[in-house]
Amino acid sequence: MLAIVGLDLSGTSRRTVQPSLKSRHSLSPLFAMMKRSVGEFFIPYRAKRWMAQLYRAGGDSRWPQLVGETFLALVMCSLLFPELLVVIMSFSAGKYLEFPPSGFSLQWYRSFLGDPAWYAAAWTSTQVGAMVVILSTIVGTLAAVGLNRTLPHLRSFLTMVMLAPITFPAIIVGIATYLGLVKLGLLGSITGIVLAHTIGAIGYVLVIVSASLANFDPQLEQAAMSMRTGPLQTFIRVTLPLIRLGIIGGAVFAFLHSFDEVVITSLVAGISIRTLPLKMWEDIRHQIDPTIAAVATLLVLLPLFILMILFATGWRSTLGLQRARPATEA
């Protein structure tokens, strides 16, 4: 540093009166570096000054925040208002859908639970959803892990391909699935419906598990394998526990996707198999009674109940980690 500035402490004297052109060129990078360092040092102060100027320009008025909160509340009300109407009409005492109800009763919930056709449709949807969860969770999780270790350009292409069933219109996916199941001889069977639902459910599992893997530290796997742990044991004992919440979330969304699917199901179910959404659609076409509102209310409450369980599970896991950190530090 002293040599660059021009000071020499070696004991030899320099009698140069005027610096040469070469020394001037050697000093210019130093001054540029010093100027850049000083500029970087004052960047936070400039940002704070700009923020203060913007705040003073906007004033202390709370009107922008109030307008934004009001707009958000209106949007939420517009989204939840139809569900609220359905819930209220499900408790109607009349024989037809009406709002406001002439009276309140639980007879349509009893009608749903006591009708063998509704019960069979709900049981079919539950069976199909459970099998879809198993298949889509396994395939989607393995696909997410594999894509996480793939080259970025190839990863983007493969991800786009695997998400195509949930990005294309459902009718297009349904027609393609119908043609495929006809060739396989699985049209009108439980297996065919499970495969048709799994095609779309894999995308939800892939997205959620990939989000969990984005925060995963690969050095943990390297540390486990350095202790002579095989790849399979490393995946089971290290990777899976760390992305457990992502896998559970993907499985939940896969089940909800299967349980709510009606477009593709109507094309591949045939005439003998009826899932719960498909029976609701057929009853709406032929007869309208408050039983449909009762079933719709249960379908609205089902994902809310599952999401509450997921929230409680994630909260307990976070609380456990927070309790474990002080013990580890101690």
N, C-alpha and C positions, 0 to 999 in steps of 0.2 A: 504493500500500500504506500509506504514511504517512497519507494522507487518510482511509483507512478506519479506521485505528486511532485517529485523532483528533489526531495531531501536525501542527502547522502551522509550517513553516519559512519562510513568506513574509514574516515580519516583523510581521504584525498579531497583536495579543494577544487572547486569548479569556479572558473572565472568568466564563464559565459555571461555576457551582459544581456543579450537579446536572445530569447528562445528561437530555435530554428523552426522551420515549417513542419518538420517531422514531429517535433515535440507538441506543436499545436494540434496536429492530427491525433496524437496519442492522448491528449487531454479531452478531446471532444466526446468520446464514448463515456468517459467518467462523468462529465457534466450531464450527459443525457441520462445516464443511469441514476444519478443523484436527483435529477428533476423528476424522473418517473417514480422514484421511491417517495419523494415528498408528496407528489400528487396522489399516490396510492394511500399515503398516510392520512391525507385530509378527505378521502372519499366518504367515510362515515359521517364526518361533520357536515359535508355538503348535503348528504342525503337527509340528515336531520333538519338542516336549514330549509331544504326544499319542502319537506313535509310540513314544517311550521308555516311556511308561506302558503301552501295549499290549504292548510287548516284555517289560517286567517282569512284567506280569500273566500272560503266556504262559509265562514261565520260559525257561530255557536248554535245555529238553529238545528232542531231535531226533526224538522219536517222531512228531509230525505229518508231518514231511518223510519219515521212513522209511515210514510207512503210505502216504503218497501215492505214493512211488516204487514200493512193492510192488504197489499197486493198478494203477498204469500198466503195470508189467511183466506182470501177470496178464492185463490186457486185450490187450496186444500179443501175448502167447503164444496166447491164445484166437483171435485173428484170423489168426495165421500158422500155427497147428497144422494146419489142413486142407491148406494148401499144402505144408507139409513132408511130410505123409503121401503126397500125390500124387507129389511128387518122389521119395520113397523107393520107392514102388510102380512108378514108371516104369523102374527098373533091375532089376525082378524077372526071374528066369530061368524062372519058371513060365508056363503058358499062360493063367492067369486072374489077375485082380486079387486079391492077398492081402497081408495085413500081419500079421506081418513077412514079407518075402519069403523063400522057401526058398533062393534064391541070387541072385546079382547078375550082370547081363548088359546089353549094349547092343543086343540083338537087336531090341527094339521101336523104337528110334530108327532102326535100319537098315530096319525094316519101314515106318516112316513115310516115310523118304526114298526107298525103292524102290518104293512103291506108287503107280501112276499116278493113282489116284483121290484119294489124299491130296495128291499133288503138284499136281493140277489144282485142287483146292479151295483150297490155299494160294495158288496163283498168282491165282486169281479174287479172293480176299480182298485180295491185294496190289494188284491192278489197281483194284479198287473203292475201296480206301483211298486210293490215290494221287489218283484223280479227285475223291474227296470232299475231300481236303486242299486241292486247288487251288480248288474252288468255295467251300467254306466259309471258307477263309482270306480270299479276296477279298471275299466278301459280308460276313463277320463284321467284318473290319477296317474296311471302309467304313462299315458300320453303327455301329461303335463311335465312329469319328471324327465321324460325323454326329450321333449322340446326345450326344456331348460338347459340341456347340455348339448344343444345343436347350434350350428353356426347361425348368426343372426338373420342372414338373408333367407336361408332355408327354413328357419323357424317361422318367419313371417308368412312365408308361402304355405307351409303346412298348417299353421294356425288358421289362416284364412279358409283353407279347404275344410278343416274340421268344424269351423263355425258356420259354414254355408247352410246347413239345415235349419239353423235358427235365424239366419239373416234373409233367406229367400222367403217368398210368400208361402204360407202353409199349404195352399191348394197345389202349388207346383211340387212341393216335397211329397204331398199326399199322392199325387198321380204317379210320380216316379216310384214311390214305395209300393203302390198298388201293382204296377207293372212288374216290379221285382218279385213281389210275393206270389203273383200269378205263376211266374216261371218256376218258383221254388215249391209251389203247391201248398203254401201256407196261408192262403187267403181264407178269412173266416175262422181263424183259430187263435187261441190264446197266445201261442208262440209267435204268430205273425204280428199280433198287436204289440207284444212285448218288444219285438225287434223294431217295429215302426216307431214306438215311443223312445226306445233307446237311442236311435239315430239323433234325435234332437236333444235328449237329456245329456248326452256326452259333452255337448258344447258348454252347458252350464257348469258341469263339474270341471271341465278344462279351464274355464276362465277363473273360477274361484280358487282352485288349487294352484294355478299359475300365480295368482296374486299372493298366496301364502309363500310360494317358493321364491318370490322376488325379495323377501326379507330373510331368506335362508342363507346361512354362512356355509359355503362348501368346505371350508377348512375343518369344520367339525367332522365331516366324513373322512377327510384326509387324516385327521388325528386318530379316528377309530381304525382305519385301515393300516395305519402305521403300527398299531398294536396287534397286528396279525388277525384282524377281523375280516371275514370274507365280505364280498359285496352284498350278498343277500342279507347277512346278519347286520351289516351296517345300515342297509335300507330299512330293515324292520326295527332295529333298536335305536337308531339315531334319526333317520329322516322322517319316518312315519309319526313318531311322537311329536315332532316339532311342527308338522303340518296337519296335525290331527283336527284342529278346528276348521281348517279349510276343507278337509275331506268331509267332515260332518255337514258343513254348510252346503257343499256341492251335492251331497246325498239328499238333503232336505229339498233343495230346489229341483233336483231330478224327480223326486216323488211328487212335488206340486205340479211340475210340468206334465207328468203322466196322468195325475189325477184330474187335471183340468182340460186335457186334450179332447177335442170333439171333431175337428175338421178331418184330420188324418184317420181318426178312429172310424168315422162314418164311411170312409172309403174302403177300409180293410177289414172291418168287423164282420161283414156279411149280414145275414138275416137272423142268426141264432144267438149271437153274443151282444149283450148290451152293458155298457159301462154307465156309471152314474151321470156324467154330462150328456151322453148320447140319449139316455132315457129322458132327461130333462128336455132336451131339444125336441124329441118326438112328442112329449106331452104338451109342450107349448104349441106345436103345430096342430094337435087334435083337440086338446081340452086344456083350459086354463083354470086352475083352482089354486088356493093358497098353499097347497102342498109343495108346489114348485118354489114358492117364496121361502118356505121352511127349509127346503133342501139348499137353496141358495144362501140362506143365512148360515147354515152349517158349513158350507164351503167357504164363506167369508171368514168365519171364526176359526176354521182349521189352520190356515197359514198364520194367523195372529197367535194362536196358541203355540204352534211350533216355533215361531220366531221368539216368543217369550221364553221358551225353554232354552233356545240357543243363546239368548242374551244372558240368561241366568248362568248357563254353563261357562260362557266366556268370561263373565264377571267373576265367577269363582276361580277360574284358572288365573286371571289377572291378580286377584287377591292373594292366591297361593304363591305366585311369583314374587309379589311385593313382600310377603312375609318371609320368603326364603332368602331374599337378598340381605337383610340385616344379619341373619344367622350365618350366611356365607362370609360376609365382611368381618364378622366378629371372629 
